């Protein structure tokens, strides 16, 4: 397993939670726009320096710490500086140990074509040589699965349709008129799928009108909350009698089908669990190795100890 440690990647990195995209709803016309002050880091003030940092007499340049802070967002400039300084101190500590052991390595290229810098390759080789925790057993994987089986459940799926009635104006009268129209449509179509499809083609202001209002298969969280909540309250094959308001307009909602999620069998996910547990064990072992190096090193200006590295 290749493990790269770069200027913005440290041996105590934690698992990152997956981010879901912001819920959206198709609309015939997205109004307005977004903007704001420039986020170009070159236009931002330089972060402050909080002291000299040395590792066994080798100073970490303040400019290097300032540049590293962009990889360590924090609540304050001081916290970002401390995280950046610690990351570079750990990097220097590992490089010194690699030189002491005469470890060298050829840079590797990942699947995206990114090539390691030489120092990253040396640190990788050092850690691969000296850090090798035991692989997770099937029993450990099974225990993790039993305690976290909800993480291995396929998502619930919904097959909804909608008719979007946009207000003619953004005032109260425009919204009231759109609501009245949506209510009339919901009453007329009832639970009849053919009538709903015809009304969607004729009245909906969403591009989905061309597909009878169908939104396809969607997962929880992929639509704006008000629409998602209305969908989940419906029985299969029914149309909501009350339209739902969103920032796009009023929606007449119909649910064609609901597909309940299923928990994946252990045999399907055990390799994934083993990889995760192995990566976690390696990260902890690497942090402990680094903490041991720090105990016998002379480090000034920044704390590098098991607690700061996130290990016991």
C-alpha positions as CSV (number, residue, x, y, z in Angstrom):
1,X,0.0,0.0,0.0
2,X,1.5,3.3,-1.0
3,X,1.2,6.1,1.5
4,X,2.3,9.6,0.6
5,X,3.2,12.2,3.1
6,X,3.3,15.7,1.5
7,X,3.5,19.2,2.9
8,X,-0.2,19.2,3.5
9,X,-0.7,15.5,4.4
10,X,0.5,14.3,7.8
11,X,0.7,10.9,9.4
12,X,-2.1,11.7,11.8
13,X,-4.7,12.7,9.2
14,X,-8.2,11.5,10.2
15,X,-10.9,9.9,8.0
16,X,-12.9,12.5,6.1
17,X,-16.6,12.4,6.1
18,X,-18.2,12.3,2.7
19,X,-19.8,15.5,1.6
20,X,-23.1,15.4,-0.2
21,X,-23.9,18.0,-2.8
22,X,-26.3,20.8,-1.9
23,X,-29.9,19.7,-2.6
24,X,-31.2,21.1,-5.8
25,X,-34.5,21.1,-7.7
26,X,-34.7,21.3,-11.5
27,X,-36.2,24.6,-12.7
28,X,-36.8,26.2,-16.0
29,X,-35.1,29.3,-14.9
30,X,-32.5,29.9,-12.1
31,X,-32.9,33.5,-11.0
32,X,-30.1,35.7,-9.7
33,X,-26.5,34.7,-9.3
34,X,-23.8,34.5,-6.7
35,X,-20.7,36.5,-6.1
36,X,-18.6,38.0,-3.4
37,X,-15.1,39.2,-2.6
38,X,-12.2,37.5,-4.3
39,X,-11.0,34.2,-2.7
40,X,-7.6,34.5,-4.3
41,X,-5.1,33.6,-1.6
42,X,-2.7,36.0,-3.1
43,X,-5.0,38.9,-2.1
44,X,-5.3,37.8,1.5
45,X,-3.1,39.1,4.3
46,X,-0.2,36.9,5.2
47,X,-0.8,34.8,8.4
48,X,1.2,35.9,11.4
49,X,4.3,34.1,12.7
50,X,4.2,33.0,16.4
51,X,7.9,32.1,17.0
52,X,10.9,30.2,15.8
53,X,10.5,26.5,15.1
54,X,13.5,24.2,15.1
55,X,13.9,20.4,14.8
56,X,17.3,19.2,16.1
57,X,18.7,22.7,15.3
58,X,17.2,22.9,11.8
59,X,14.9,25.9,11.6
60,X,11.6,25.7,9.8
61,X,11.4,28.8,7.7
62,X,8.5,31.2,8.7
63,X,7.7,31.5,5.0
64,X,7.2,27.8,4.7
65,X,4.9,27.7,7.7
66,X,2.9,30.6,6.3
67,X,2.5,28.8,3.0
68,X,1.5,25.6,4.8
69,X,-1.3,27.2,6.7
70,X,-3.5,27.1,3.6
71,X,-3.8,23.4,4.1
72,X,-4.9,23.7,7.7
73,X,-8.1,25.7,8.1
74,X,-8.8,26.6,11.7
75,X,-10.8,28.9,13.9
76,X,-7.9,31.3,14.3
77,X,-4.7,32.3,12.7
78,X,-2.7,31.0,15.6
79,X,-4.4,27.6,15.5
80,X,-3.7,27.3,11.7
81,X,-0.1,28.4,12.3
82,X,0.3,25.7,15.0
83,X,-1.1,23.0,12.8
84,X,1.1,24.0,9.9
85,X,4.2,24.3,12.0
86,X,3.6,20.9,13.6
87,X,3.1,19.3,10.1
88,X,6.4,20.7,8.9
89,X,8.2,19.8,12.1
90,X,7.0,16.2,11.7
91,X,8.1,16.3,8.1
92,X,11.6,17.5,9.0
93,X,11.8,14.9,11.8
94,X,11.0,12.1,9.4
95,X,13.4,13.3,6.8
96,X,16.2,13.5,9.4
97,X,15.5,9.9,10.5
98,X,15.5,8.8,6.8
99,X,18.8,10.4,6.2
100,X,20.2,8.8,9.4
101,X,19.1,5.4,8.2
102,X,20.4,6.2,4.6
103,X,16.9,5.5,3.2
104,X,16.3,6.7,-0.4
105,X,13.4,6.2,-2.8
106,X,12.4,6.9,-6.3
107,X,9.2,9.0,-6.7
108,X,6.1,7.2,-7.7
109,X,3.2,8.4,-9.9
110,X,-0.4,7.9,-8.9
111,X,-3.3,7.1,-11.1
112,X,-4.0,10.7,-11.8
113,X,-0.5,11.2,-13.1
114,X,0.7,13.2,-10.0
115,X,4.3,12.4,-9.2
116,X,5.7,12.5,-5.7
117,X,8.4,15.0,-4.9
118,X,11.6,13.4,-3.7
119,X,11.1,14.2,0.0
120,X,7.6,12.6,-0.1
121,X,9.1,9.5,-1.6
122,X,11.7,9.3,1.1
123,X,9.2,9.7,3.9
124,X,7.0,7.0,2.3
125,X,9.9,4.6,2.1
126,X,10.8,5.3,5.7
127,X,7.3,4.6,7.0
128,X,6.8,1.6,4.8
129,X,10.0,0.1,6.1
130,X,9.5,0.8,9.8
131,X,5.7,0.9,10.2
132,X,3.8,-2.3,9.5
133,X,1.0,-3.0,11.9
134,X,-0.7,-6.5,11.7
135,X,-3.5,-6.8,9.1
136,X,-7.1,-6.8,10.4
137,X,-8.4,-10.3,11.1
138,X,-11.8,-11.5,9.8
139,X,-13.0,-11.5,13.4
140,X,-12.1,-7.8,13.8
141,X,-13.9,-7.0,10.5
142,X,-16.9,-8.9,11.7
143,X,-17.0,-7.0,15.0
144,X,-16.8,-3.7,13.1
145,X,-19.6,-4.8,10.7
146,X,-21.9,-5.9,13.5
147,X,-21.4,-2.6,15.4
148,X,-21.7,-0.4,12.2
149,X,-24.0,-2.3,9.9
150,X,-26.1,0.8,9.3
151,X,-23.1,2.2,7.4
152,X,-23.5,-0.7,4.8
153,X,-27.1,-0.2,4.0
154,X,-28.1,0.8,0.4
155,X,-30.0,4.1,0.4
156,X,-33.8,4.3,0.1
157,X,-34.8,5.2,-3.4
158,X,-37.9,7.2,-4.5
159,X,-39.4,7.6,-7.9
160,X,-41.4,10.9,-7.7
161,X,-42.9,13.2,-10.2
162,X,-43.8,16.8,-9.9
163,X,-45.5,19.7,-11.6
164,X,-43.8,23.1,-11.0
165,X,-46.0,26.2,-11.0
166,X,-43.9,29.3,-11.0
167,X,-45.3,32.6,-9.7
168,X,-45.7,35.3,-12.3
169,X,-44.2,37.8,-9.9
170,X,-42.3,37.6,-6.7
171,X,-44.9,39.4,-4.7
172,X,-47.6,37.9,-2.4
173,X,-50.2,38.1,-5.1
174,X,-48.0,36.2,-7.6
175,X,-47.3,33.4,-5.1
176,X,-51.0,33.2,-4.1
177,X,-52.1,32.8,-7.7
178,X,-49.5,30.1,-8.3
179,X,-50.6,28.2,-5.2
180,X,-54.3,28.4,-6.3
181,X,-53.3,27.0,-9.8
182,X,-51.3,24.2,-8.2
183,X,-54.2,23.2,-5.9
184,X,-56.6,23.1,-8.8
185,X,-54.3,20.9,-10.7
186,X,-53.8,18.5,-7.8
187,X,-57.6,18.3,-7.4
188,X,-58.2,17.6,-11.1
189,X,-55.5,14.9,-11.6
190,X,-56.1,13.1,-8.3
191,X,-54.2,9.8,-8.2
192,X,-54.6,9.2,-12.0
193,X,-51.1,8.8,-13.5
194,X,-52.2,9.6,-17.0
195,X,-53.9,12.8,-15.9
196,X,-50.8,13.8,-13.9
197,X,-48.5,13.2,-16.9
198,X,-50.7,15.2,-19.2
199,X,-50.9,18.1,-16.7
200,X,-47.1,18.0,-16.2
201,X,-46.6,18.3,-20.0
202,X,-49.0,21.2,-20.2
203,X,-48.5,23.2,-17.1
204,X,-45.1,22.4,-15.5
205,X,-42.4,25.0,-15.8
206,X,-39.6,22.5,-15.1
207,X,-37.7,20.8,-17.9
208,X,-39.0,17.5,-16.5
209,X,-42.3,18.4,-18.1
210,X,-41.0,16.7,-21.2
211,X,-40.8,13.4,-19.3
212,X,-44.3,13.6,-17.7
213,X,-42.8,15.4,-14.6
214,X,-40.7,12.4,-13.6
215,X,-37.7,13.2,-11.4
216,X,-36.3,9.7,-11.9
217,X,-34.8,7.7,-9.0
218,X,-33.7,10.0,-6.2
219,X,-32.1,9.4,-2.8
220,X,-32.9,11.1,0.4
221,X,-31.3,14.5,0.5
222,X,-31.1,15.1,-3.2
223,X,-34.1,17.4,-3.4
224,X,-34.9,20.6,-1.5
225,X,-36.2,19.6,2.0
226,X,-39.8,20.7,1.7
227,X,-40.2,18.5,-1.5
228,X,-38.4,15.6,0.0
229,X,-40.5,15.6,3.1
230,X,-43.7,15.7,1.1
231,X,-42.5,12.7,-1.1
232,X,-41.7,10.6,2.0
233,X,-45.2,11.1,3.4
234,X,-46.9,9.8,0.3
235,X,-48.1,6.2,-0.4
236,X,-47.0,4.7,-3.7
237,X,-49.2,5.7,-6.6
238,X,-50.7,8.7,-4.9
239,X,-50.6,12.5,-5.5
240,X,-50.4,15.0,-2.6
241,X,-53.6,17.1,-2.4
242,X,-51.6,20.0,-0.9
243,X,-49.0,21.6,-3.1
244,X,-45.5,22.2,-1.6
245,X,-43.7,25.5,-1.8
246,X,-40.0,25.9,-2.5
247,X,-37.9,28.8,-3.7
248,X,-38.7,27.7,-7.2
249,X,-42.5,27.9,-6.9
250,X,-45.3,25.5,-6.0
251,X,-45.0,21.8,-6.6
252,X,-47.7,19.2,-7.2
253,X,-46.1,16.0,-6.0
254,X,-46.7,12.4,-6.9
255,X,-44.9,9.3,-5.7
256,X,-44.8,6.4,-8.2
257,X,-42.6,3.9,-6.3
258,X,-40.5,3.6,-3.1
259,X,-37.6,1.1,-2.9
260,X,-36.4,0.4,0.6
261,X,-32.7,0.2,1.2
262,X,-31.1,-3.1,2.1
263,X,-28.2,-4.0,4.4
264,X,-25.3,-5.4,2.4
265,X,-24.1,-8.9,3.5
266,X,-20.8,-9.1,5.4
267,X,-19.2,-11.1,2.6
268,X,-19.8,-8.2,0.2
269,X,-18.2,-5.5,2.3
270,X,-15.6,-7.4,4.4
271,X,-12.7,-6.4,2.0
272,X,-13.7,-2.8,2.2
273,X,-13.8,-3.0,6.0
274,X,-10.4,-4.7,6.1
275,X,-8.9,-1.9,4.0
276,X,-10.4,0.7,6.2
277,X,-9.2,-1.0,9.4
278,X,-5.7,-1.5,8.0
279,X,-5.4,2.1,6.9
280,X,-6.6,3.3,10.4
281,X,-4.1,1.0,12.1
282,X,-1.3,2.2,9.9
283,X,-2.1,5.8,10.6
284,X,-2.1,5.2,14.3
285,X,1.2,3.2,14.1
286,X,2.8,5.9,12.0
287,X,1.8,8.6,14.5
288,X,3.2,6.5,17.4
289,X,6.4,6.0,15.5
290,X,6.7,9.8,15.0
291,X,5.9,10.4,18.6
292,X,8.8,8.1,19.6
293,X,11.1,10.0,17.3
294,X,10.0,13.3,18.9
295,X,10.7,12.1,22.4
296,X,14.4,11.8,21.6
297,X,14.5,14.9,19.4
298,X,15.1,18.6,20.4
299,X,12.0,20.4,19.0
300,X,11.6,24.1,19.7
301,X,8.6,26.3,19.2
302,X,5.9,23.7,18.7
303,X,4.5,20.7,20.6
304,X,5.0,17.3,19.0
305,X,3.8,14.6,21.3
306,X,1.3,11.7,21.3
307,X,-1.6,13.9,22.3
308,X,-0.9,16.5,19.6
309,X,-0.5,13.7,17.1
310,X,-3.9,12.2,18.1
311,X,-2.6,8.9,19.7
312,X,-2.6,7.6,23.3
